[in-house]
Structures are given as C-alpha cells and as structure tokens.
Amino acid sequence: MARILRAMTQDGSARAVVIDGRSIVNRAIEIHRTAPTATAAFGRVLLGASLMGSLLGEEDDLLTLRFQGDGGGGTLLASADYKGNVRGLIGDPSCDYPLREADGKLDVGRCVGKGQLTVTRSVGGTPFQGVAEIQTGEIAQDLAYYFATSEQVPTLCALGVLVDTDGSCKAAGGALIQLLPYADPEVTDRLEANAAKLPPVTTVLDGGTPEQLLAGFLDGIPFDLFDEISCEYRCDCSRERTDRALLSLGGVQLRELLDDPEETVLSCEFCGTDYRYSKDDLRKLLAEAERKTP
C-alpha cells in the first residue's frame, strides 16, 4: 500500500501532504505495461491526482486530472478519491525516448508535450472544472501553475518516479504544500529555501520514508502531523457497471451480440479486468431491456 501523510504548520500558514507511492506506480506498470518514459510521466500524474484527491472533503467526492498534450504519450488521465486511491489511463504506454542529454533524466516533458491541463472535482455529485495551459510537461510544475492561476492558491509541488533498470519503479512519491490565507512571509521564505536545498523526491524515498520527506520540506517550521492514509491503485469497475453499459445498447444491438458467434467480453481500460458474457447472460439482459422498453 502507498502512504499519504497530512500535516499543518502550527501557525496555520500552510498545509502539507506527502506520498510514498511506489506501489501505485508499480501496479500501473503491471496493468498498462508502460515503457520507462511513459512510466515516469504517467506515474507523476497518478501521484499528483492521489495527493490532490486526499484534500477532498467527502467520501463520494472525486478528482480527475487530464493532461491533453501533443507529446508521444498522448492524453494522460488519473482519477482519485478522497483517500488518495487512484486509477488512470495513458494514450500510448509504449512511449519512450532517449535520456535527456543535459541531465541524463527521462524526457517526461517530451512525452507529455504542450496542451491543456484540466482539473475536475466532483463535489456532492456536482462537477467543478478548472483549466490551465501545460507549461513544461513535467507535471509538478504544471500543477503548481494550475493552482496559482486557476485557484489562486500558492502551491509548491514536487513529484518523482525513479525507474529501475528492469523497468519497474524503484521509488516514487511527491509533496504538495499550499499556503493558506494570511500566511507568515517568514514561513513562505523558509518553505522556498527548503525546497531549493532538498534532494529530489526519489532520492529521499529510495531507502527513506515519507516522514523524512515531510520533515525535509518543513525543516525549521513547527508543524503537526494530523493523519496518515493508506491508498493504492484502485479501480471501481464492476459487473453491475458493465451490465448497465450493455443494457444501454438497447434490444437491437443486444440481439446482434447474441447472433455473433464470438464471446462478448467487456474490458476495463483502467485495470484490465475482463467481464465475460455468455449467450444466456445476454438473453437475460435482452429480456430486461425489453421489459423496460415502453
């Protein structure tokens, strides 16, 4: 399981959320079979959504990040609940590029490209949407820019995914720190200084803990750790949902599926689960559809 820690500075200047999300990224690799560059980009989007989702207030609230860029990875999407459980999609999981010559790192920005970031919060069943232009494609900077421009919340965001030589995720995590109204300027300055001197997120978490990551960002700032959340890559697909999808096709298309000699299989794009329907299953759904037809 992944771990999220949530904290508040004692003077109320800022709230901080950090995640150790290696298990989330490895599950995403397993499901989507991502190449290294795609893993780094997709993993950061999943971790960002998980952190932001953990700030939601109610059990039924949802948050969705959609990076619609012109990079090789295509659209990257992640949806999280209020506990940070997250699932996602990547347009081209095989996207991969040579390491950047400048620093030898995976070229996440090229994978994402330029385009639009959309943040959708479903609160009490009502969707609220914000939009910002993708600035770098590095994900963390784009989320910070979104918060500053669309929600007017000064935000420090750091995300990292360390891909091992075998293609698995060796370390992954992130931090989201937001200034609250009337924040003490000295706290703001200290947060910026801490972020500048702190090693990359994955350097801290590769053998370290999220507690150490939180302490690094809040070094010299009194804070209270008020809870810890366990979360995972979790899909909420179900047989009931695929039943409803087939019922929505109507009687004509259900009969066509009955006449098709091939087995009817509906696969979840988020987790790869296959839902198989025998001819008897389809007949039952057809009978239900006909009962509901005036």
C-alpha positions as CSV (number, residue, x, y, z in Angstrom):
1,M,0.0,0.0,0.0
2,A,1.1,3.6,-0.6
3,R,1.2,6.0,2.3
4,I,0.0,9.6,2.5
5,L,0.9,11.9,5.4
6,R,-1.0,15.1,6.0
7,A,0.3,18.0,8.2
8,M,-0.3,21.6,9.1
9,T,2.2,24.2,10.2
10,Q,1.4,25.1,13.8
11,D,0.8,28.8,12.9
12,G,-1.7,27.9,10.2
13,S,0.4,29.3,7.4
14,A,0.5,26.1,5.3
15,R,-0.8,22.6,4.8
16,A,1.4,19.8,3.5
17,V,0.7,16.4,2.0
18,V,3.3,13.9,1.0
19,I,3.1,10.4,-0.5
20,D,5.3,7.4,-0.9
21,G,3.6,5.9,-4.0
22,R,5.9,3.3,-5.3
23,S,3.3,0.6,-5.1
24,I,0.8,2.7,-7.1
25,V,3.3,3.2,-9.9
26,N,4.3,-0.5,-10.0
27,R,0.7,-1.5,-10.2
28,A,0.2,0.9,-13.1
29,I,3.2,-0.6,-14.8
30,E,1.8,-4.1,-14.4
31,I,-1.6,-3.1,-15.8
32,H,-0.6,-0.7,-18.6
33,R,2.8,-2.2,-19.4
34,T,4.4,1.2,-19.7
35,A,7.8,1.9,-21.2
36,P,10.3,3.9,-18.9
37,T,9.4,7.4,-20.1
38,A,5.7,6.6,-20.1
39,T,6.1,5.2,-16.6
40,A,7.7,8.4,-15.3
41,A,5.1,10.7,-16.9
42,F,2.1,8.5,-16.0
43,G,3.3,7.8,-12.5
44,R,3.7,11.5,-11.8
45,V,0.1,12.2,-12.9
46,L,-1.2,9.3,-10.7
47,L,0.8,10.6,-7.7
48,G,-0.4,14.2,-8.3
49,A,-4.0,13.1,-8.5
50,S,-3.6,11.0,-5.4
51,L,-2.3,13.9,-3.4
52,M,-5.0,16.3,-4.7
53,G,-7.7,13.7,-4.1
54,S,-6.6,13.4,-0.5
55,L,-7.6,17.0,0.0
56,L,-11.2,16.3,-0.9
57,G,-13.8,16.6,1.9
58,E,-16.3,13.8,1.5
59,E,-16.4,10.1,0.7
60,D,-18.2,10.4,-2.6
61,D,-16.0,13.3,-3.9
62,L,-13.7,12.6,-6.9
63,L,-10.9,14.4,-8.6
64,T,-9.7,13.9,-12.1
65,L,-6.5,15.2,-13.8
66,R,-6.4,15.2,-17.6
67,F,-3.2,16.2,-19.4
68,Q,-4.1,16.6,-23.1
69,G,-0.7,17.3,-24.6
70,D,0.8,16.8,-28.1
71,G,3.6,14.6,-26.8
72,G,4.2,11.0,-27.7
73,G,2.3,9.7,-24.6
74,G,-1.0,11.1,-25.7
75,T,-3.6,12.0,-23.1
76,L,-2.8,11.1,-19.6
77,L,-5.7,10.8,-17.1
78,A,-5.9,10.0,-13.4
79,S,-8.9,9.9,-11.1
80,A,-8.6,9.8,-7.3
81,D,-11.0,9.6,-4.4
82,Y,-10.8,11.4,-1.0
83,K,-8.4,8.8,0.4
84,G,-6.0,9.1,-2.4
85,N,-6.9,5.8,-4.1
86,V,-6.3,6.4,-7.8
87,R,-6.6,4.8,-11.3
88,G,-5.6,6.1,-14.7
89,L,-5.1,5.9,-18.4
90,I,-2.2,6.8,-20.8
91,G,-2.8,7.2,-24.5
92,D,0.4,5.4,-25.6
93,P,2.0,3.3,-22.8
94,S,4.9,2.4,-25.2
95,C,6.1,6.0,-25.4
96,D,9.8,6.1,-24.8
97,Y,12.6,8.5,-25.6
98,P,16.4,8.6,-25.1
99,L,17.6,10.2,-21.8
100,R,18.0,13.9,-22.0
101,E,21.5,14.9,-22.9
102,A,21.5,17.9,-20.4
103,D,21.0,15.8,-17.3
104,G,20.6,12.2,-18.2
105,K,17.0,12.0,-17.0
106,L,13.9,10.6,-18.6
107,D,12.3,13.1,-21.0
108,V,8.9,13.4,-19.4
109,G,8.2,16.8,-20.9
110,R,8.6,15.4,-24.4
111,C,6.2,12.5,-23.5
112,V,3.6,15.0,-22.3
113,G,4.1,17.9,-24.7
114,K,2.2,21.1,-24.8
115,G,-1.5,21.4,-24.5
116,Q,-4.1,21.7,-21.8
117,L,-4.5,20.5,-18.2
118,T,-8.0,20.1,-16.9
119,V,-8.8,19.5,-13.3
120,T,-12.3,18.3,-12.4
121,R,-13.7,17.9,-8.9
122,S,-17.0,16.2,-8.4
123,V,-18.2,17.5,-5.1
124,G,-21.6,16.3,-3.9
125,G,-22.2,15.0,-7.4
126,T,-21.7,18.4,-8.9
127,P,-18.6,18.8,-11.2
128,F,-16.4,21.8,-10.9
129,Q,-13.7,22.3,-13.6
130,G,-10.6,24.3,-13.9
131,V,-8.2,24.6,-16.9
132,A,-4.6,25.8,-17.4
133,E,-2.1,25.5,-20.2
134,I,0.6,22.9,-19.8
135,Q,3.8,24.8,-19.1
136,T,6.6,22.2,-19.1
137,G,5.0,18.8,-19.2
138,E,7.0,17.9,-16.1
139,I,3.7,17.5,-14.2
140,A,4.6,19.0,-10.8
141,Q,5.4,22.5,-12.3
142,D,2.2,22.3,-14.3
143,L,0.1,21.5,-11.2
144,A,1.7,24.4,-9.3
145,Y,0.9,26.7,-12.2
146,Y,-2.7,25.5,-12.3
147,F,-3.2,26.2,-8.6
148,A,-1.6,29.7,-8.9
149,T,-3.6,30.7,-12.0
150,S,-6.9,28.9,-11.8
151,E,-7.4,28.7,-8.0
152,Q,-5.2,31.5,-6.8
153,V,-3.5,29.2,-4.2
154,P,0.3,29.5,-4.0
155,T,1.4,25.9,-4.1
156,L,4.7,24.1,-4.0
157,C,4.5,20.7,-5.8
158,A,7.2,18.1,-6.2
159,L,6.8,14.7,-7.9
160,G,9.2,12.0,-8.8
161,V,9.3,8.5,-10.3
162,L,12.6,6.5,-10.3
163,V,12.5,3.8,-12.9
164,D,14.8,0.8,-12.3
165,T,17.0,-0.9,-14.9
166,D,14.4,-3.7,-15.2
167,G,11.6,-1.2,-16.0
168,S,10.0,-1.4,-12.5
169,C,9.6,1.5,-10.2
170,K,12.3,1.8,-7.6
171,A,11.0,4.8,-5.8
172,A,8.1,7.2,-6.3
173,G,6.4,10.0,-4.4
174,G,5.7,13.6,-4.1
175,A,4.7,16.6,-2.0
176,L,2.0,19.2,-2.2
177,I,2.4,22.2,0.1
178,Q,-0.1,25.1,-0.1
179,L,-0.1,28.4,1.6
180,L,-3.2,29.4,3.5
181,P,-4.7,32.9,3.8
182,Y,-2.6,35.3,5.8
183,A,0.5,33.0,5.7
184,D,3.5,34.3,7.6
185,P,6.1,35.6,5.0
186,E,8.9,34.1,7.0
187,V,7.3,30.6,6.7
188,T,6.9,31.2,2.9
189,D,10.5,32.1,2.6
190,R,11.6,29.1,4.6
191,L,9.5,26.7,2.5
192,E,11.1,28.1,-0.6
193,A,14.6,27.7,0.8
194,N,13.9,24.1,2.0
195,A,12.5,23.2,-1.4
196,A,15.6,24.6,-3.1
197,K,18.1,22.6,-1.0
198,L,16.2,19.3,-0.7
199,P,17.3,16.4,-2.9
200,P,14.9,15.1,-5.4
201,V,11.9,13.3,-4.0
202,T,13.0,9.9,-5.2
203,T,16.4,10.4,-3.7
204,V,14.8,10.8,-0.3
205,L,12.3,7.9,-0.7
206,D,14.8,5.5,-2.2
207,G,15.6,3.9,1.1
208,G,13.9,6.7,3.1
209,T,10.4,7.4,4.4
210,P,7.6,9.9,3.7
211,E,8.2,11.2,7.2
212,Q,11.7,12.2,6.2
213,L,10.3,13.8,3.0
214,L,7.8,15.8,5.1
215,A,10.5,16.8,7.6
216,G,12.7,18.0,4.8
217,F,10.1,20.3,3.3
218,L,9.1,21.7,6.7
219,D,12.6,21.9,8.2
220,G,12.7,24.6,10.8
221,I,9.0,25.1,10.7
222,P,6.9,23.8,13.6
223,F,4.2,21.5,12.3
224,D,1.7,18.9,13.4
225,L,1.2,15.6,11.6
226,F,-2.6,15.1,11.9
227,D,-3.1,11.9,9.9
228,E,-1.8,9.1,7.7
229,I,-3.8,7.4,4.9
230,S,-3.1,4.1,3.2
231,C,-4.1,4.1,-0.5
232,E,-3.5,2.2,-3.7
233,Y,-4.1,1.9,-7.4
234,R,-7.8,1.0,-7.2
235,C,-10.4,0.7,-9.9
236,D,-14.1,0.8,-9.1
237,C,-15.3,-1.1,-12.2
238,S,-17.8,-3.9,-11.6
239,R,-20.1,-6.4,-13.2
240,E,-23.0,-4.2,-12.4
241,R,-21.5,-1.3,-14.4
242,T,-20.8,-3.5,-17.5
243,D,-24.4,-4.8,-17.2
244,R,-25.7,-1.2,-17.4
245,A,-23.4,-0.5,-20.3
246,L,-24.8,-3.4,-22.3
247,L,-28.4,-2.5,-21.3
248,S,-27.8,1.0,-22.6
249,L,-27.2,-0.5,-26.1
250,G,-30.8,-1.4,-26.4
251,G,-32.5,-4.5,-27.8
252,V,-31.3,-4.3,-31.4
253,Q,-27.6,-4.3,-30.6
254,L,-28.1,-6.9,-27.8
255,R,-29.6,-9.2,-30.4
256,E,-26.7,-8.6,-32.7
257,L,-24.3,-9.7,-29.9
258,L,-26.4,-12.8,-29.4
259,D,-26.1,-13.7,-33.1
260,D,-22.3,-13.1,-33.0
261,P,-20.5,-16.4,-32.7
262,E,-17.7,-14.7,-30.7
263,E,-17.9,-14.4,-26.9
264,T,-18.9,-11.0,-25.6
265,V,-16.1,-9.5,-23.5
266,L,-16.0,-6.1,-22.0
267,S,-12.6,-5.0,-20.7
268,C,-11.9,-2.2,-18.2
269,E,-9.4,0.3,-19.6
270,F,-8.3,1.3,-16.2
271,C,-7.4,-2.1,-14.7
272,G,-7.6,-4.6,-17.5
273,T,-10.3,-6.7,-15.9
274,D,-12.4,-8.7,-18.4
275,Y,-16.1,-9.2,-17.9
276,R,-17.3,-12.1,-20.0
277,Y,-20.9,-12.7,-21.1
278,S,-22.3,-16.0,-22.2
279,K,-25.3,-16.2,-24.5
280,D,-27.5,-16.9,-21.5
281,D,-26.2,-13.8,-19.9
282,L,-27.1,-11.7,-23.0
283,R,-30.5,-13.3,-23.2
284,K,-31.2,-12.2,-19.6
285,L,-30.1,-8.7,-20.4
286,L,-32.2,-8.6,-23.5
287,A,-35.3,-9.7,-21.6
288,E,-34.6,-6.9,-19.0
289,A,-34.1,-4.4,-21.8
290,E,-37.4,-5.4,-23.4
291,R,-39.2,-5.1,-20.1
292,K,-38.0,-1.6,-19.7
293,T,-39.0,-0.6,-23.3
294,P,-42.4,1.1,-23.4
